Amino acid sequence: MKFVEHFFESFLWNTRFFVLLAVIFSMLGGIALFVVASADVYGVIVEVFSTYLNHLHPEKFHEIIVGGLIGAVDLYLMAVVMFIFGFGLYELFISEIDVAKRQGASKILEIQSLDQLKDKLGKVIVMVLVVNFFQRVLFTTYSGALDLVYFAISILALAIALYFLHKGH
């Protein structure tokens, strides 16, 4: 009976390695997001130079450029979410990352508990939502005073959320 118990517990413990699928694909997803965001920034840079070299200045050019850059920041932040998630799962279920410890790396990717992982992910996700909000606001048309009041209230709500998010520090 002791052999069966040992075999089952060993099998159960080794199933944690399935987490490696989530770790690998989180890293690949993060890399893909970094590549796409960098391509977007490159596209904005090319557009700016081609527009100014041709002495053009289309309507709402600044909004288009800023919107493209904010979209890239949004993608970069999502890539960071994927990396934090992958590193956190690895450290929680598989092992500490010895290379990072030997090199004295930043503690930002060090995860001690599932709550700590959720906290770090939550903060970055809130920042993604804030950046996404500002990207959408950039292209919103306001038809009256009530729209501007809603806009002001939404900015106030974001400011309060960010205050409480960082109050814990």
N, C-alpha and C positions, 0 to 999 in steps of 0.2 A: 504494500500500500504506500509506503514511503517513496518508492521509486515512481509510482504514478503521480503522486503529489509533486515530486521534484520535477518530473517531465512536464507536467501541466504548468507549473509556475515558471519554468524556464521558457516554455512556449509563450505564455502570457506576457512575460517580461520582454521577450524579443519582438513581439508584435509592435512595440513602440517604434521600431524602425520604419514602419509605414509612414510615419510622420516625415521621413525624408522626402517622400513624394511632394508634400506640401512645401517643404523647405526648398527643394530644387525648382519647382515651378513658381514659387514666390520670387526667387532670385531671377529666374528667366523672365518673368513678368516685369519685374523692376528694371532689368536691363532693357527690355523692349520699350518700356515707358521712357527711359532715359534717352534711347535712340530717337524715338518719335518726337520727344520734346526738343531735343537738340536739332533735329531736322526742321521743326517748326521755327525755332529761333533763327536758324540759317536762312529759311525762306523769308522771314521778316527782314533780316539784314539785307538780303539780295533785293527785296522790294524797295527798301528805303534808298539804297544806293542807286538803283535803276530809276527810281522816281526823281530823285534830286539831280542825278546826272543828266536827265532829259529835261530838266527845268519844269517838271510837272508838279502840280499840287492838287490832287483830286479832292473832292468834297469829302469831309469826315476822314481824311487820311490819318490824322493823329489817333482818332478813335480806333481805326482798323489796326494800326501798328501796336498801340497799347493793348488792345484786345488780344492780338496774336501773342504778345509777350506774356500777358496774364494767363492765357491758356497754356503756354509752355510752363510757367511756374506751377500751375495746377497739376500738370502732368508730372513735373519733377517731384512735387509733394506726394503724389500718389505712388511714385516709384519708391520714395522714402518709406511710405507705409508698407509696401511690399517687402522691402529690405528689413525693416524692424520686425515685421511679422515672421519672416523666414529665420532671422537670427534668434528671435525670441523662442520660436518653436524648437529650434535646434538646441538651444541652451536648456530649455525646460525638459525636453524629452530624451535627448541623446547625450550631450556632453557639453561642458564648458569649452569655449574656443581657446585652446591653449596658445595659439599663435598670437592672438590679441593680448592675452595676459603677459606673455613674454616681451612683447613690444611696448607694453605700457599704453595700450590704445585707450581711447576715450571710453568712458563708462556709459555712453549714450546707448550702446547696443547691448549692454549687459542686463540680462533679465533674471530676476530671482524668483518671481512668482507669476502666476497667471493674472493676478490683479495688476501687477506692475506692467505686464505686457498690454493689458487692456487700457490702462491709464495712458501709456505712451502712444498707443494707436489712437485712442480717443482724442488726444491733444492734436495730433497731426491731422486727423480727419476733420476736426473743427477748423483748422487752418485751411484745409482744402475747401471746405464749404464757404469760408469767408472769401477766399480768392475767387471761387466760382461765382459767389454773389456779386462781387465787384465787376467781374467780367460781364455778367448779365446786365448789371445796372448801366454799364457803359453804353449799351445799345438800346436801352429802354427810352421810349418817347413819353413825355409827360404832357397830358392833355388838360391839366387843370391844377388848381391849388391843392385839391384833395390828394392827388397823386404825389405831390411834393411832401405833404404831411405823412403819407404812408412811407415814403422814402426816408424821411427823417426818423420816423418811428423804427423802421427796420435797422437804420444805422445805430440808433440808441440801443436796440435789442442786441445787436452784434457787440457793441462796446461793453454792455453789461455781461454778456456771455464770456467775452475775453477777460474781463476783470475777474470773474469768478473762476475761470479756468486757471489763471495765474495766481490767484489769491492763495492757493495752497503752498506756494513757494515762499 
